[in-house]
Amino acid sequence: MGKLKAKDIGRIKPKSKCCKKSTRCVKCPVVLHRLGKQDCGSMCKKDFQKVLDKARKR
């Protein structure tokens, strides 16, 4: 999958179910929903990484 960019959030197809690991994967529907609530398109790389890390935590 490579590095994730803020502008690519809308194009990622979520997995069907959450895998329930300790740190959620990037394609998890929960993570994508949380990122969708944020305005990721206008964020710089540093801010986006912080939001992504927070969205992936349990």
C-alpha positions, 0 to 999 in steps of 0.5 A, spaced: 500 500 500 505 504 501 505 511 504 498 514 505 497 521 503 491 526 506 488 527 499 488 519 498 483 518 504 477 518 499 479 513 494 481 508 499 476 502 499 475 499 506 475 492 508 469 489 510 470 488 517 475 490 523 480 485 524 480 487 531 488 488 532 491 492 538 493 497 532 488 498 527 490 497 520 489 503 515 484 500 511 479 498 517 472 501 516 473 505 523 479 508 521 477 511 515 470 513 518 474 517 523 479 520 518 473 522 514 470 526 520 477 530 520 478 535 514 484 531 511 485 534 505 487 541 507 492 538 512 499 538 512 503 532 512 505 532 520 498 534 522 495 528 518 500 523 521 498 525 528 490 525 526 492 518 523 496 515 529 490 517 533 485 514 529 488 507 529 489 507 536 484 503 540 
